[in-house]
Amino acid sequence: MINILGKRYLFFGISLLVIVPGLILGLLQSINSDWLGKLPLAIDFTGGSLLEVQFPSGTVPQPADVIGVYTQMGIKDVQVQTTGADRILVRSPFMQDAERATIVQALSKTFGQEIAVLRFDSVGPTIGKEVVGRASVAVAVAALAVVVYMTLAFRGLPHAFRYGICAIIAMVHDVAVVLSLGVIGGKFFGWQIDALYLTALLTVIGFSVQDKVVVFDRIRENSLLHRRLPFETLVNHSIVQTLQRSINTQLMTVEFMLLALALFGGVTLREFAVILLVGLFSGTYSSIFIAAPILVLWEKREWRQWFRRNTTTA
């Protein structure tokens, strides 16, 4: 039998290596934004306007030249990103439709060609805060519901509430992986945390909890069938039994589809696909290597031995 639980601290360490760098970078960005830049929040949360335009000539001007046009119009804090051979995406403070028309005219006059507006979105900061608040409440309510459900469903086992708590801890692990990826992507690839990012995050949470319920349910079934087995052996046996299911349903189907979408789906969906790809993989990983090992760690109270000196006798 594969001894997964015997290497649980190795898997904990791998998770920390993935999560900690991104969280540290995000913390530094929020504390000292002068030299690292602000967190990569999109206009969905900070408020502002998003303008995507197309240049018929097939070539786009330099971002600095586009920013210069905005500066001449008295608009500061502008970010320009090239989204294709003939397209640019401009993020700016909040603008009305009349201001947008003026900007488009100024761009057309400056660069000597008619510009086609492909997209124009404006979001006020109040709407962004409301979206974040509602999403946070939804996640908190869902987490509480998972704990209550698993406590009732596993009530025939000792310490039934632990299963729900461990599922939530593993879910937090997956959320931390997605957040770390978002911060690193924002720093090095120009990603932004927008509504699609929030959609991907909520999807990862749903898949993560569902996968952990399956693993824990197998532990519950085996607890009734193999009462004499040590708890760690029983949990390891249950993980191995669900291993094939996790690989087939997550990695072999959803992950391959998302990989194809990330490679060939275009610039607009690439960030969304990559976040889902990594987040769902993290959900499968944490179901096998994080959630159940934490349950065993809690059952054996291993933290009592973490800071003790190992004493040996001759």
C-alpha positions in Angstrom: 0.0 0.0 0.0 1.2 3.5 -0.8 2.2 5.2 2.5 0.9 8.7 1.9 0.4 9.7 5.5 4.0 8.7 6.3 5.2 11.7 4.2 2.6 14.2 5.4 5.1 16.8 6.6 6.8 16.7 3.2 3.5 17.6 1.6 2.9 20.3 4.2 6.3 21.7 3.3 5.5 21.7 -0.5 2.3 23.7 0.2 4.2 26.2 2.2 6.7 26.7 -0.6 3.9 27.4 -3.0 1.8 29.7 -0.7 4.3 31.7 1.4 6.2 33.5 -1.4 3.1 34.9 -2.9 1.6 35.9 0.4 4.9 37.6 1.4 5.0 39.5 -1.9 1.4 40.6 -1.4 2.1 41.8 2.1 5.1 43.8 1.0 3.1 45.3 -1.9 0.4 46.4 0.6 2.9 47.9 3.1 5.4 49.5 0.8 3.6 50.2 -2.5 6.1 52.9 -3.5 8.7 50.3 -4.7 6.8 47.2 -5.3 3.5 48.5 -6.6 0.0 48.1 -5.3 -1.9 44.8 -5.1 -3.2 43.9 -8.6 -6.9 44.8 -8.0 -8.9 45.5 -11.2 -11.5 48.2 -11.6 -14.2 45.6 -10.5 -13.0 46.3 -6.9 -11.2 49.6 -7.0 -13.5 51.4 -9.3 -12.5 52.9 -12.6 -12.9 52.6 -16.4 -11.7 50.0 -18.8 -11.4 51.0 -22.5 -10.3 48.5 -25.2 -9.8 49.9 -28.7 -8.6 48.6 -32.1 -6.3 50.4 -34.6 -7.2 49.7 -38.2 -3.6 50.1 -39.3 -2.7 46.8 -37.6 -0.1 48.4 -35.4 -0.5 49.9 -31.9 1.3 53.0 -30.5 3.6 52.7 -27.6 1.9 52.6 -24.1 3.8 55.8 -23.1 2.3 57.7 -26.0 -1.2 56.6 -25.1 -0.6 57.6 -21.4 0.6 60.9 -22.7 -2.8 61.5 -24.4 -4.6 60.8 -21.2 -2.3 63.0 -19.3 -3.0 65.9 -21.7 -6.7 65.4 -20.9 -6.0 65.7 -17.2 -6.4 61.9 -16.4 -3.7 60.3 -14.3 -3.0 56.8 -12.9 -3.5 55.2 -16.4 -2.3 51.7 -17.3 -2.0 50.5 -20.9 -1.7 46.8 -21.9 -1.4 45.4 -25.5 -4.0 42.6 -26.0 -3.3 41.9 -29.7 -1.5 43.0 -32.8 -3.9 45.9 -33.2 -5.5 46.3 -29.8 -4.8 48.0 -26.5 -6.5 47.9 -23.2 -6.5 51.1 -21.1 -7.4 51.2 -17.4 -8.0 54.6 -15.9 -10.0 56.3 -13.1 -13.8 56.4 -13.4 -15.0 58.2 -16.6 -18.5 59.0 -18.0 -19.5 58.2 -21.6 -18.9 61.8 -22.6 -15.3 61.7 -21.3 -14.8 58.4 -23.1 -15.9 59.9 -26.4 -13.5 62.8 -25.9 -10.6 60.4 -25.2 -11.3 58.3 -28.3 -11.4 61.5 -30.4 -8.1 62.6 -28.9 -6.5 59.2 -29.6 -7.8 59.3 -33.2 -6.4 62.8 -33.8 -3.1 62.1 -32.2 -2.3 58.9 -34.0 -4.0 59.9 -37.3 -6.5 57.1 -37.7 -10.0 56.2 -36.8 -10.2 54.0 -33.7 -12.9 51.3 -33.1 -14.1 51.0 -29.5 -14.4 47.3 -28.7 -15.3 47.6 -25.0 -15.9 50.3 -22.4 -16.8 49.4 -18.8 -17.0 51.7 -15.8 -17.4 50.6 -12.2 -17.8 52.8 -9.1 -15.7 51.8 -6.0 -19.0 51.3 -4.0 -20.0 48.5 -6.4 -16.6 46.9 -6.0 -16.8 46.9 -2.2 -20.3 45.5 -2.4 -19.2 42.6 -4.6 -16.3 41.7 -2.3 -18.5 42.0 0.8 -21.2 39.7 -0.6 -18.6 37.2 -1.8 -17.0 37.1 1.6 -20.3 36.6 3.3 -21.2 33.8 0.9 -17.9 32.0 1.5 -18.3 32.3 5.3 -21.9 31.0 5.3 -20.8 28.1 3.0 -17.9 27.2 5.3 -20.3 27.2 8.3 -22.8 25.0 6.4 -20.0 22.5 5.5 -19.0 22.2 9.2 -22.6 21.7 10.3 -23.3 19.2 7.5 -20.2 17.1 8.1 -20.8 17.1 11.9 -24.3 15.7 11.3 -23.3 13.3 8.6 -20.4 11.9 10.6 -22.1 11.9 14.0 -21.6 8.2 14.3 -17.8 8.7 14.5 -15.8 10.1 17.4 -15.1 13.9 17.1 -17.3 14.3 14.1 -16.9 18.1 14.0 -13.2 17.6 13.2 -14.0 16.4 9.7 -15.7 19.7 8.8 -12.9 21.8 10.4 -10.3 19.9 8.5 -12.2 20.3 5.2 -12.4 24.1 5.9 -8.6 24.2 6.7 -7.8 22.5 3.4 -10.2 24.9 1.6 -8.3 27.8 3.1 -5.1 26.2 1.8 -6.6 26.2 -1.8 -7.7 29.8 -1.4 -4.2 30.8 -0.3 -2.7 29.0 -3.4 -5.1 31.0 -5.7 -4.3 34.3 -3.9 -0.6 33.6 -4.0 -0.9 32.8 -7.8 -2.8 36.0 -8.3 -0.2 38.2 -6.6 2.7 36.6 -8.4 0.9 36.8 -11.7 0.1 40.5 -11.1 3.7 41.3 -10.3 5.4 39.5 -13.2 2.7 39.0 -15.9 0.4 42.0 -15.4 -2.6 40.0 -14.1 -5.4 41.7 -12.2 -7.8 40.5 -9.6 -11.2 41.1 -11.3 -14.7 39.5 -11.5 -13.4 36.5 -13.5 -10.7 35.9 -10.8 -13.4 36.0 -8.1 -15.5 33.5 -10.2 -12.5 31.2 -10.5 -11.9 31.5 -6.8 -15.4 30.6 -5.9 -15.4 27.7 -8.3 -12.2 26.3 -6.7 -13.8 26.5 -3.3 -16.8 24.5 -4.5 -14.7 21.8 -6.1 -12.3 21.7 -3.2 -15.0 21.1 -0.6 -16.8 18.5 -2.8 -13.6 16.5 -3.2 -12.8 16.5 0.5 -16.3 15.3 1.4 -15.7 12.3 -0.9 -12.4 11.4 0.8 -13.9 11.8 4.3 -17.0 9.8 3.4 -14.7 6.9 2.4 -13.0 7.2 5.8 -16.4 7.1 7.5 -17.4 3.9 5.6 -14.1 2.2 6.4 -14.4 3.2 10.1 -17.5 1.1 10.3 -16.0 -1.8 8.4 -12.5 -1.9 9.9 -12.9 -1.0 13.5 -9.7 -2.7 14.7 -7.4 -0.9 12.3 -5.2 1.9 13.7 -6.7 5.3 12.7 -3.7 6.3 10.6 -3.7 3.0 8.7 -7.4 3.3 8.1 -7.2 6.9 6.8 -4.2 6.0 4.5 -6.2 3.0 3.1 -9.2 5.3 2.5 -7.0 7.9 0.6 -5.6 5.2 -1.6 -9.1 3.9 -2.4 -10.2 7.4 -3.6 -6.9 8.1 -5.4 -8.0 6.7 -8.7 -11.3 8.5 -8.6 -9.6 11.9 -7.9 -7.2 11.4 -10.7 -9.8 10.3 -13.2 -12.4 13.0 -12.4 -10.2 16.0 -11.8 -6.9 15.6 -13.6 -7.8 13.5 -16.6 -10.9 15.5 -17.5 -11.2 19.0 -16.1 -7.5 19.7 -16.0 -6.9 18.8 -19.6 -9.8 20.9 -20.8 -8.5 23.9 -18.8 -5.0 23.3 -20.1 -6.3 23.5 -23.7 -8.2 26.6 -22.8 -5.2 28.3 -21.3 -3.0 27.4 -24.3 -5.5 28.1 -27.1 -8.3 30.1 -25.6 -7.0 33.6 -26.3 -5.6 36.3 -24.1 -8.9 37.3 -22.5 -9.6 33.9 -21.0 -6.0 32.8 -20.3 -5.7 34.2 -16.8 -9.1 32.7 -15.8 -8.1 29.3 -17.2 -4.7 29.3 -15.6 -6.2 30.2 -12.2 -8.8 27.5 -12.5 -6.2 25.0 -13.7 -3.9 25.6 -10.7 -6.8 26.0 -8.2 -8.5 22.8 -9.1 -5.2 20.9 -9.0 -4.6 22.4 -5.6 -8.1 21.2 -4.5 -7.3 17.6 -5.6 -3.8 17.8 -4.0 -5.2 19.1 -0.7 -7.9 16.5 -0.6 -5.3 13.8 -0.7 -2.2 15.3 0.9 -3.5 18.0 3.3 -7.1 17.4 4.6 -6.8 13.8 5.7 -3.2 14.2 7.0 -4.4 17.1 9.2 -7.2 14.9 10.5 -4.6 12.3 11.5 -2.3 15.0 13.0 -5.3 16.2 15.1 -6.2 12.7 16.2 -2.7 11.9 17.3 -2.1 15.4 18.7 1.3 15.5 17.1 1.9 19.2 17.9 2.9 18.1 21.4 6.1 16.6 19.9 7.0 19.5 17.6 9.1 21.5 20.1 10.4 18.7 22.3 14.0 17.6 22.2 14.5 14.1 21.0 16.1 12.2 23.8 18.0 8.9 23.2 19.2 6.4 25.7 22.3 4.3 25.2 
